[in-house]
Amino acid sequence: MDSQSLFRRSRTRLALWYTGVMAVILGLSGFGLYRALVLANWVALEREVESIAGTLHDSIEPLLLPAESPTDLLQQIFPDLCMAGEVCDPPTTLIQRHTLGISDRRSYYIRLFDHHGTLLAYSPNQPLPLSQTLNPSPWQTLQADNGPRYRQFTTILHAAHTHPDSGESHSHGSWGYLQIGRTLAPFDAEVQRLQWVLAVGLPLALVLVALSGWGLAGLALRPLYQAYQRQQRFTADAAHELRSPLASLLATVEATLRLPTSQSQDVPSMLQTVERQGRRLSRLIADLLLLTSLEQDISPPSFKPCCLNDLVTDLTEELSELATASDIHLAHHLPDSEIWVLGHESQLYRLVSNLMANAIQYTPPGGSVLVSLEAHDHRAVIAVKDTGIGIPPAEQSRIFERFYRVDSDRSRKTGGTGLGLAIAQAIVQRHQGQLSVDSEIGQGSLFTVSLPCTPA
């Protein structure tokens, strides 16, 4: 399967899973918020109805006397009420006269029943038709035919009498029932608006979540895709590097086997070619194993104090023969005091050796390579400066990649594998240091290693 297609499918699946999880979360959150708002509006509506009913109840209950005719009494208290069984055409001013603090008085109606449950009076703005018999339930939800719904509250009215000695009125027995109803049209309209907000807003939110999920999945998979591409490139480069010496080695072995007995004097030179190619393969495999162990941190670090002065001196002496053979002046500049770091001595040796060998290989005859060591801000700084061919600015960010060569032909002629700087970078990172390069075409390069110092 194509790698791009594989990562595209993985990105799509991640985006879909993200969208699905967010859909569940947003759906539950939206439904919970919707239920909370509906319940809050419902409770507020019932409290308003109950408050108005309490105001009317407290206003009219002291005026209810059991001795008088209920109809006559109600006509005296509520001249604007419609009496049951009579023609009703009074002005609708009842609620305005007997309640306070109602913003929309057309939303309410009043009904009065006697203690037997018989309808006595009602306000002319009540919804029709309503039952003429009493339902004593405190709360009821009513709906006219194809009309708006109403929420109705029922409370008991007690008759009052006057005590002959004190002149105070006391409740005595049940006089009847008071019903207050309110239309639910504003409440239903608010609920419908909330439903529309959920029906339209949730899909839009999911579309935005899907788009953001697609983008986030791309960001999450980008490092993996880049690592996969580097792995593919590394596999191809390693196969290419191994194929050349193997092909040469097999060709030499095959020629040796076909060599006539009369030409046996040529066998030693062919065996030397086999040995040279075998050593090249051995170095390549060893470098790959070392780089893998450094990057994956397979073996635990066994750091010990290392003197960088001795390390630079030893390497300068060791590589002086190579520099002389290439007609290059190799020198070092060391401070008077010793500089110590905590690290793996063989790895630090390999680090500086790779940098110095690269500087010698890429410096034309007659040039110079200078290795300097100094301490600055509790850090040891090793600088390898050459007067070589230089590195183009566009290539400087890639020279630490495996098998990458700025000049592949020259590197192959000098026997390089393209792993030297990658190994150097891995060693520096394992020692909590930094490796940088500063180079100009035709002017040379400067590689700088910075490592934390330790007391001697």
N, C-alpha and C positions, 0 to 999 in steps of 0.2 A: 504494500500500500504506500502511496506517495506520502512523504512526511508532511507536506503542507496540508494535504487532505486530512491526514490523521489529526493534526493539531487544530484544524478548522472544526472538525467534528467534536473534538474535546472541548473547544471553546464554546461551541453551540450547546453542548450538554451542560457545561458549567453555567452558562447564561440561563438555560431553561430551569435548572435546579434552583438557581438563585431567585429567578422570577417566581417559581412555584412556592418556595419558602416565604418570600416576601408577600405573595398573594394571600397565603394563609394568615400571616401576621397582620397585614393590613386589613384583611377581611374581618378577622376576629376583633381587631381594635376598632374598626369602623362600626361593626354591629354593636359592640359594647358601648361606644360613644352614642350611637343612635338610641339604644335602649335607655341610657342614662338621661339623655335630653328629653325623650318622650315621657319618661317617668317623672322628671322634674317639672315639666309643664303640666302633667296630669295632677300632681300633688298641689301645685300652685293654684290650679283651677278649682279643685275641691276645697282648698282652704278659703278661697275667695267666696265660693258659694256658701260654705258653712259660716263664714263671717257675716255675710249679708243676712242669712237666716237667723243668726244669733241676734243681730241688731233689731230685726223685726220682732223676733220673739220677745226680747226684753222690753220693746216699746208697747206692744199691744197686750201682753199677758196681764198686767195690772188692771186693764180696763174690762176684762172679761168677767161678767157677773153671772152666776148660774141661774138666777131667778128670772132673767129677762129672756125674751125670745131670741134665738141665735140670729135669725134673719134681720130683725129690727136692730139688734146690737151691732151687727156688721155694717148695716147701712149708716149707722151713726159714726162708727169708727172709720170705715172705708167707704165714703160716698162715691168713690170712683170705681168700686168693684162691680162686676156683673153678678147678679144673683142667679142661682140655678133655677131654671124653669121660667125665667122672665126674659123679655126682650132686652138685649144689651147693646147700648150705643153711647157710652159715656166717653169723655176725653181720657186719653191714656196718660194720666198724670200721677197714678198711684205710687209707682216706685220712686218717682222724683220727690214726692212728698214724704215718703216714709223711710227712705234709705239715704245714706250719705256715702260719698267717696266712690261711686260707681261711674266708670268712664263711659260705658255704653249701656244705657238703661233699656235699650230695645232688645238686649240679649237675654233678659230675665223675664220670668212670669211667676205669678203667685196663685196658689190654690188653697182653699180652706175647707176642712171637713169637720163634721161634728164627731162626737165620741163613738157613734155607731158606724162611722165610715161613710156617711152620706155627704155628697158634695154640696156645699152651701154657697160658695162664691169663688170667683176666679177673675184674673185680670184679662182684659180683652185681647192682649197680645200673645196669649198662650197658643202653642201649636195645635192644630186640629188634624185628626181627631185624637182626643185623649180619653182614657177610661174614666167613667163616672163613678167607679167604685175605688175605694182606697186600697192601695198596696202599702202596708206599714213598714216595708223595708227601708232602712235609713238612706241607702243609696241605690239609685236605679239609672240605667242608661236606656233612653227611649229614642225611637226613630219613627217619624211620620212616613207615610207612603212616598217613596222616592224623594224624600226631603232630608233636611239636615238632622243630625243626631242631637239629643239633649241629655244633660246630666242633671238629675233631680235629687234633691235632698228633702227628707221628711223629718219633722220634729214634733213633739207633743206639746200642746197648749193646755195649761191648767187654769181652772176657774179660780177667781179670787173672791174673798168676802172680807168685810170690815169688822174687826173686833169691837164690840160695843164699848169697852172700857178704854182701850188704848187708841182707838181710831186708826190702827195700822192694818194694812191689807196682808192677808196670808193666803198662800196657795192651798187649794182644797179640791182634790179630785181632778179628773181629766175632763177638760172642756172640749177638746178636739185635736185636730192636726193641722199643721202649717207645712205646705210644700213650696220649695223654691227651686225653679228650674233654670238652667242656663244652656244656651245653644253651644254645641261643640264645633260649629263651622270654623272659627278661627283656629281651634286646636287641630282639627283635621287638615286644614290648609297648611299649618306649620309642619305636621307630620309628613304630608305629601312633599313639601319642599325638602325636608331632610332626606326622604327617599330618593328624590331626584338628584340631590347632591351626591348620595352614595352611588346611585346608578350611573351617573356621568363621571364623577370624580374618581371612583375606584378604578374603572378601566383606563382612564388617562394616567393615573398614578402607576398602574401596572405597565403601561407602555413606556413611561419614563424609567421604571425599574428595569424593564427588559433591555432598554438601550444602555442604561448604566451598567447592567450586568454583563452585557456584551463587551463594553469597554473595559470593565474591571477584569473580566476573564482574559481579555487580551493582555492586559498588564501583568496578570498573574502568570500566564503561560509564556510570556516573552523571554524571561530568563531561562526557562526550560527549553524553549525552542532554540535559543542561542547556544545553550550548552549542548543540545542535540546536534546542532550544526557543527560546533567545534569538535564534538566526538566523531562525527562523520569525516570531517576534514583531517582529524588526527589519524583515523583509521586509514584513509587514503594515503596520507603522507607516510605513515609507517610502512604500509605495504610497498610504496614506491621506494623508500629507503632500503628496505630489506631485499627487494627484488633485484636491484642492481648488483650488489656484492654476491648474492646467491647465484645470479645468472653467470657472473664472471667466474665464480668458484666452480660451478658445475661444468662450464665450458672448459676450464683448465683441467679438471679431473677427467673429463671425457677425452680431451686431447692427449693427456698423459697415458690413458688406457690404450689408445690407438697408436701410440708411438712405437715404431719398430724397435727391435732389439739393437739394431745398429746405431740408433740415435739415443741410447740410454744416457749419454752425457748431458742431454737437455733436461733430464728429469729433475735435478736439483733446482734449476731456475723456475720450473713450473711449480714445484712444491713450495718455493718461496712465494710465488703469486697466490697459491692456495692459502698459505699461512697469513699473508697480508690481508686477503679478503676475509679470512676467518677472524682475524683480530679486529677488523673493522666491524664485522657483525657483532663480535663480543662487546666492543665498546658501545655500539648502538643499543644493544639489549641492556647493558649495565646502566647506561644513561636513562633509558626508559624506566627501568626498575627504580632507580634512585629518584627520578622525578615523581613517579607514582607514590613512593613512600613519603616523600616530602609533602606533596599536595594533600594526600589522604591522612597524613600524620599517623601512619601505621605503627611505628615504633615510638615508645615514650622517649622524650628528650632526656639525654644524660649530659646536661650542661656543666661545664667546669670553667674556671677562670682561664682565659687565654690571653697571652701577650701578643698584641698586634705588631709590635716592633719586630719581634723575632720572626713572625709569620711573613711580613713584607720583605725582610732581609733574606730569608731562606728562598722565597719565590724569585726574588731578583737574581740571586746566584744561580738558581735552577734554570731559569729561562734566559740567562745571559748568552748561552751558547746558541739558542734559537735566534735571538736578536742579532748576534754577530753574524750568523750565517745569512741573515736577511739584510745585512748592512744597515742595521737600525741601532741607534744609541738608546740603551735602556738604563735608567737611573732611578733612584728613589730619594725621597727627602723625609727624614724622620725627626721628631722632636727629641729634646734632650731627656725628657722623662718618659718612662714607660707608660703605655696606655693598655689597659686591660678591659676585656669584655667577658661576659658570661655566655658561653656557647659551646657548640660542638666543634672541636678543633679541626677534625677532618673536613667537615662541611664548610667551615670558614676558609680553610685552605683551598677547597674546590671553588669557592666563590671568587676569591681574589685571583686564583689561577685562571679561571675562565675569562675574567675581565682583562687580565694582562695578555693572555694568549690571543684574544680577539684583537686587542690593540696592535699587537705585533703583526698579525696576519693581514690586517687591513691598512697597514702603514707602508707606503712605497719605500724602496731603498733610499737611504740617505736621510730618512726621517728620524723622529725621536719619540720615545715613550717615557713619561715621568709618572712615578707612583709616589704620592704624598700621603702622610698620615698626620692628623692633628686632633686635638680634643677641643670641643666647643659646647658650652652649656650642658655639661655632663653627658655628652654624646661623642663617640669616636667617629671621625669622618675619614674615610679612605677615598682618595680621588685618583683615578687612572686617566691621564690625559695623553692623547696621541696627536700626531700631525698627519693623520691618514686621510682617506678619501672623503670622510664625512658621511652623514646619513640625511636623506631628504626629510624635511619636516613632516610630510604626509606619512612617512614610514616609521617615524620614531615611536608612535603609539602601538606598533605591531611587532617590534623587534623582540619583545619578550614572549611572543607566542611560540608554541612548539613547531619546529621544522620551518619556521619562517626565515627567509634569507632575503636581504636587500639585493645582493649580487650572488645569485645561485651558482653561476659558473665558477666564480672565483672561490666561493666557499667549497665547492666540490673538489676543486683542484688542490686546495689546502687540506682536504680530508675532514672538513667540518660536517657535523650531522644536523645542525640547526637547532640543537637542544641546549647549547651552552648558556645563553642568556635566560632561557626559561628555567634552567636549573638554578642560576644565580638569583633570579627573582624569587623562586620558591624558598631558597635558603635564607634570603633576607627576611621574607615574611615570617618564616618560622622563628627567627631570632628577634621578632618585633622591631625590625628596622625598616629602612626606606632605601630604594634604589631609583636613581633618576639619571637622565641623559640630557646632555646639551651638545648639539652638534650643528656644524655648518658644512655645506658641500665645499670640498677642496680645502677646508681649514682644519679639519680634524674633529675629534669627539672628546667629550669629557663625561665619564661615568663616575657618579658619586654615590658612595654607600655610607649610610648613617646608622650607627648601632648604639644602644644604650651602654654607657660605661659602667664599670664596677670597680670598687677599691682594689688596689693591688693586693 
